[in-house]
Amino acid sequence: MRISRRLLSAAASASTANPSEIAFFSRLSQQWWDESGEFAFLHRMNPVRVGYIRDKILATIEDEAPTPAQGRETVRALGPRPLAGLDILDVGCGGGLLCESLARLGGRTLGIDASSSNVAIATLHASQDPRLSGSTPSSNERPQPLEYKHTTSEELLASGASRPQFDVVCSMEVLEHVDHPDKFLRSCADLVKPGGHLFLSTISRTPLSQFLTITMAENILGLVSRGTHDHTKYVKPSELVQFFSDELGWIRRPSNGSPGNLPFDQAELRGMAYLPWAGKWILSPRGAPMELDCNYLFWARKPKTPQ
């Protein structure tokens, strides 16, 4: 497997943060909250990502309730704050698009990024909303805790005597930009509490993704800057499944070998598709042709006890 081969060649002390990638996105940091600019696609993708995270967590709450009726009542009681009580980490948070959404849903959210420019923009933008900044809101709404730190997942793990862990760890559109993806995935996994959730979104390494994300989006249409993506760093869904199965022991291997046929309570893969005529992203229909050939989401549940 590609990730395993890179695991064998990576030095133990090697950082996963790529300096040229950090510099590239730092130069673009002022554009994070321009909904028609460099990050327009991420703004349009964000509702799909947030909805997937919210729905997956609520489905887990329902499934683990003593009875279906109790599960539905628990979810109903959460109301507009379905992530209340959860500690959430967003690794590679950029300008804070996902963090702000998760905090507004009630999660105690920490965003970390290897770019100090990104962290500065994210902090500045959050400060303009009293619900996010911690200042006293004018209404009866409670302020949503949201914090940012200039650090990496590896540095966060090594930052104190006690290892920090979170109910939910997210890393969206980051995996395809790091060095040593195996080490990065391990650090993200170590930051998840037993029984917690890990959410990733990335791009599969296929001819279709090469055509859509680089040939079209970068070179022909100019929708994102040239050099944003490196097709050789894209990660196939099957590689993620194999890593979380063989290396981490989070997932039972699919009986038929298909990465899309995963134990429903342990992991899931969902494709995302952009509809240019509608100007929005959607979750691809399950089992659709080439569903996982470009952008996709990956969810995995950390075992409550070591496997």
C-alpha positions as CSV (number, residue, x, y, z in Angstrom):
1,M,0.0,0.0,0.0
2,R,1.3,3.5,-0.8
3,I,0.9,4.8,2.7
4,S,2.7,1.8,4.2
5,R,5.6,2.2,1.9
6,R,6.0,5.8,2.9
7,L,5.7,4.8,6.5
8,L,8.8,2.6,6.1
9,S,10.8,5.4,4.6
10,A,9.8,8.2,6.9
11,A,12.2,9.3,9.7
12,A,10.7,9.1,13.1
13,S,11.4,12.8,13.7
14,A,10.2,14.0,10.3
15,S,7.4,16.6,10.4
16,T,4.3,16.1,8.4
17,A,4.0,19.9,7.7
18,N,5.4,20.7,4.3
19,P,7.1,24.2,4.4
20,S,6.3,25.0,0.8
21,E,2.6,24.1,1.3
22,I,2.5,26.3,4.5
23,A,4.1,29.2,2.6
24,F,1.7,28.7,-0.4
25,F,-1.5,28.8,1.8
26,S,-0.1,31.6,4.0
27,R,0.2,33.8,0.9
28,L,-3.5,33.2,0.3
29,S,-4.6,33.6,3.9
30,Q,-6.3,37.0,3.4
31,Q,-8.7,35.4,0.9
32,W,-10.2,32.8,3.3
33,W,-13.5,34.6,3.9
34,D,-14.0,35.9,0.3
35,E,-16.8,33.6,-0.8
36,S,-16.1,34.3,-4.5
37,G,-12.3,34.1,-4.3
38,E,-9.6,31.5,-4.0
39,F,-11.6,29.4,-1.5
40,A,-15.0,29.7,-3.1
41,F,-15.2,25.9,-3.6
42,L,-14.6,25.3,0.1
43,H,-17.3,27.8,1.1
44,R,-19.7,25.9,-1.1
45,M,-18.4,22.5,0.3
46,N,-18.7,23.5,3.9
47,P,-22.4,22.9,4.4
48,V,-22.0,19.3,3.1
49,R,-19.1,18.7,5.4
50,V,-20.8,20.1,8.4
51,G,-24.1,18.3,7.7
52,Y,-22.2,15.0,7.3
53,I,-20.4,15.4,10.7
54,R,-23.6,16.5,12.5
55,D,-25.7,13.7,11.0
56,K,-23.1,11.0,11.6
57,I,-22.8,12.0,15.3
58,L,-26.5,12.1,15.8
59,A,-27.0,8.8,14.1
60,T,-24.4,7.3,16.6
61,I,-26.3,8.8,19.5
62,E,-29.6,7.2,18.3
63,D,-28.0,3.8,17.6
64,E,-26.4,3.6,21.1
65,A,-29.6,4.6,23.0
66,P,-31.3,1.8,25.0
67,T,-34.4,2.1,22.7
68,P,-35.1,3.8,19.4
69,A,-37.6,6.1,21.2
70,Q,-35.0,7.2,23.7
71,G,-32.5,7.8,20.9
72,R,-34.9,10.0,19.1
73,E,-35.8,11.9,22.3
74,T,-32.1,12.5,23.1
75,V,-31.5,13.9,19.6
76,R,-34.6,16.1,19.7
77,A,-33.5,17.5,23.1
78,L,-30.2,18.7,21.6
79,G,-32.2,21.0,19.3
80,P,-30.0,23.5,17.4
81,R,-26.9,22.6,19.5
82,P,-26.5,18.9,18.5
83,L,-22.7,19.0,19.3
84,A,-23.2,20.4,22.8
85,G,-20.8,18.8,25.3
86,L,-18.4,17.5,22.7
87,D,-14.7,18.6,22.5
88,I,-13.8,19.0,18.8
89,L,-10.5,19.5,17.1
90,D,-10.0,20.7,13.5
91,V,-6.5,19.9,12.3
92,G,-5.4,22.2,9.5
93,C,-8.3,24.6,10.1
94,G,-7.2,27.3,7.6
95,G,-9.3,30.4,8.0
96,G,-11.8,28.7,10.3
97,L,-14.7,27.9,7.9
98,L,-15.4,24.5,9.5
99,C,-14.5,25.6,13.1
100,E,-17.1,28.4,13.2
101,S,-19.8,26.1,11.9
102,L,-19.1,23.4,14.5
103,A,-18.9,25.9,17.3
104,R,-22.3,27.3,16.4
105,L,-23.6,23.8,16.7
106,G,-22.5,23.7,20.3
107,G,-19.1,22.0,20.1
108,R,-16.2,23.2,22.2
109,T,-13.9,23.7,19.2
110,L,-10.2,24.1,18.8
111,G,-8.7,24.8,15.4
112,I,-5.0,24.3,14.8
113,D,-3.0,25.2,11.7
114,A,0.7,25.1,10.8
115,S,0.3,28.6,9.2
116,S,0.4,31.5,11.6
117,S,-1.3,33.7,9.0
118,N,-4.2,31.3,8.7
119,V,-4.6,31.3,12.5
120,A,-4.5,35.1,12.6
121,I,-7.3,35.4,10.0
122,A,-9.4,32.7,11.7
123,T,-9.1,34.4,15.1
124,L,-9.9,37.9,13.6
125,H,-13.0,36.6,11.8
126,A,-14.3,34.8,14.9
127,S,-13.8,37.9,17.0
128,Q,-16.4,39.7,14.9
129,D,-19.1,37.4,16.2
130,P,-19.8,37.7,20.0
131,R,-21.2,34.2,20.0
132,L,-17.8,32.9,19.0
133,S,-15.5,35.3,20.6
134,G,-16.7,34.7,24.1
135,S,-17.9,38.3,24.7
136,T,-21.3,38.8,26.2
137,P,-24.0,38.3,23.5
138,S,-26.8,40.8,23.2
139,S,-29.4,38.0,23.3
140,N,-29.9,35.1,25.7
141,E,-27.7,32.8,23.5
142,R,-24.7,31.4,25.3
143,P,-21.3,32.2,23.7
144,Q,-19.8,29.3,21.8
145,P,-16.3,28.4,22.9
146,L,-13.9,28.6,19.9
147,E,-10.1,28.8,20.1
148,Y,-7.3,28.7,17.6
149,K,-3.7,27.7,18.1
150,H,-0.7,27.9,15.7
151,T,0.6,24.3,16.0
152,T,0.5,20.9,14.3
153,S,-1.2,17.7,15.4
154,E,2.2,16.2,16.3
155,E,3.2,19.3,18.4
156,L,-0.2,19.3,20.1
157,L,0.4,15.6,21.2
158,A,3.8,16.5,22.6
159,S,2.7,19.8,24.2
160,G,2.0,18.5,27.8
161,A,2.4,15.7,30.3
162,S,-1.1,14.5,29.6
163,R,-2.0,13.7,26.0
164,P,-5.0,15.8,24.8
165,Q,-7.9,13.9,23.4
166,F,-11.1,14.9,21.7
167,D,-14.6,13.5,21.1
168,V,-14.3,14.5,17.4
169,V,-11.2,15.2,15.3
170,C,-11.6,16.6,11.8
171,S,-9.1,17.2,9.1
172,M,-10.7,18.4,5.9
173,E,-8.8,18.9,2.6
174,V,-5.5,18.5,4.5
175,L,-4.2,15.0,4.0
176,E,-3.3,15.6,0.3
177,H,-1.0,18.5,1.4
178,V,1.1,16.8,4.1
179,D,4.3,14.9,4.0
180,H,4.4,11.4,5.6
181,P,0.6,10.9,5.5
182,D,1.0,7.8,7.7
183,K,2.5,9.8,10.5
184,F,-0.1,12.5,10.1
185,L,-3.0,10.0,10.3
186,R,-1.4,8.4,13.4
187,S,-1.2,11.8,15.1
188,C,-4.9,12.5,14.3
189,A,-5.9,9.1,15.5
190,D,-4.0,9.5,18.8
191,L,-5.9,12.7,19.4
192,V,-9.3,10.9,19.3
193,K,-10.8,9.7,22.6
194,P,-11.7,6.0,22.8
195,G,-15.1,5.8,21.2
196,G,-14.6,9.1,19.5
197,H,-15.0,10.1,15.9
198,L,-12.5,10.9,13.1
199,F,-13.6,12.8,10.0
200,L,-11.4,13.3,7.0
201,S,-12.1,14.7,3.5
202,T,-9.5,14.4,0.7
203,I,-9.1,13.5,-3.0
204,S,-8.6,10.1,-4.5
205,R,-5.6,9.5,-6.8
206,T,-7.3,8.7,-10.1
207,P,-7.3,10.0,-13.7
208,L,-10.6,11.7,-13.0
209,S,-9.3,13.7,-10.1
210,Q,-6.2,14.7,-12.1
211,F,-8.5,16.0,-14.8
212,L,-11.0,17.8,-12.6
213,T,-8.8,19.3,-9.8
214,I,-5.7,20.1,-11.8
215,T,-6.3,20.2,-15.6
216,M,-9.6,21.9,-15.3
217,A,-9.7,23.7,-11.9
218,E,-6.1,25.0,-12.0
219,N,-4.8,25.1,-15.6
220,I,-7.9,25.8,-17.7
221,L,-10.6,27.5,-15.6
222,G,-8.3,29.1,-13.1
223,L,-10.7,28.4,-10.2
224,V,-7.8,27.9,-7.8
225,S,-4.2,28.9,-8.1
226,R,-1.8,26.7,-10.0
227,G,0.2,24.5,-7.7
228,T,-2.6,24.1,-5.2
229,H,-2.7,20.3,-5.8
230,D,-0.1,17.6,-6.3
231,H,-1.8,14.5,-7.8
232,T,1.0,12.2,-6.5
233,K,-0.1,13.1,-2.9
234,Y,-3.7,12.2,-3.3
235,V,-4.8,9.2,-1.3
236,K,-7.2,6.5,-2.5
237,P,-10.1,5.3,-0.3
238,S,-8.7,1.8,-0.3
239,E,-5.5,3.0,1.1
240,L,-7.2,4.8,4.0
241,V,-9.3,1.7,4.7
242,Q,-6.2,-0.5,4.7
243,F,-4.3,1.8,7.0
244,F,-7.1,2.1,9.6
245,S,-7.6,-1.7,9.4
246,D,-4.1,-3.1,9.2
247,E,-2.1,-0.4,10.9
248,L,-4.5,1.0,13.5
249,G,-6.9,-1.8,14.0
250,W,-10.0,0.5,13.9
251,I,-11.8,-1.4,11.2
252,R,-12.7,-5.0,10.4
253,R,-11.6,-5.6,6.8
254,P,-14.5,-5.6,4.3
255,S,-15.5,-9.2,3.5
256,N,-15.6,-8.6,-0.2
257,G,-12.5,-6.4,-0.4
258,S,-14.5,-3.3,-1.5
259,P,-13.6,-0.1,0.4
260,G,-17.2,0.9,0.2
261,N,-18.5,-2.1,2.1
262,L,-17.5,-1.2,5.6
263,P,-19.0,-2.2,9.0
264,F,-21.6,0.6,9.5
265,D,-20.6,1.2,13.1
266,Q,-16.9,1.5,12.4
267,A,-16.3,3.5,9.3
268,E,-17.9,5.0,6.2
269,L,-16.8,6.4,2.8
270,R,-19.0,9.0,1.0
271,G,-18.2,10.7,-2.3
272,M,-18.8,14.4,-2.8
273,A,-19.7,15.9,-6.2
274,Y,-19.9,19.5,-7.4
275,L,-22.9,20.5,-9.5
276,P,-21.7,23.4,-11.6
277,W,-25.2,24.2,-12.9
278,A,-26.4,24.6,-9.3
279,G,-23.2,26.0,-7.9
280,K,-23.2,23.6,-4.9
281,W,-21.7,20.4,-3.6
282,I,-23.7,17.3,-2.7
283,L,-23.1,13.9,-1.2
284,S,-22.9,11.5,-4.1
285,P,-25.6,8.8,-4.2
286,R,-24.3,5.7,-2.5
287,G,-23.0,3.2,-5.0
288,A,-23.0,5.7,-7.9
289,P,-20.5,5.1,-10.6
290,M,-17.1,6.7,-9.8
291,E,-18.6,7.9,-6.4
292,L,-15.2,7.7,-4.7
293,D,-13.0,8.7,-7.7
294,C,-12.5,12.4,-6.8
295,N,-13.5,14.2,-3.6
296,Y,-14.7,12.0,-0.7
297,L,-15.3,11.9,3.0
298,F,-14.1,9.3,5.4
299,W,-15.5,8.6,8.9
300,A,-14.1,6.2,11.4
301,R,-14.9,5.4,15.0
302,K,-12.0,4.7,17.4
303,P,-12.6,1.5,19.4
304,K,-13.7,2.0,23.0
305,T,-11.1,-0.6,24.1
306,P,-7.7,-1.3,22.4
307,Q,-8.0,-3.9,19.6
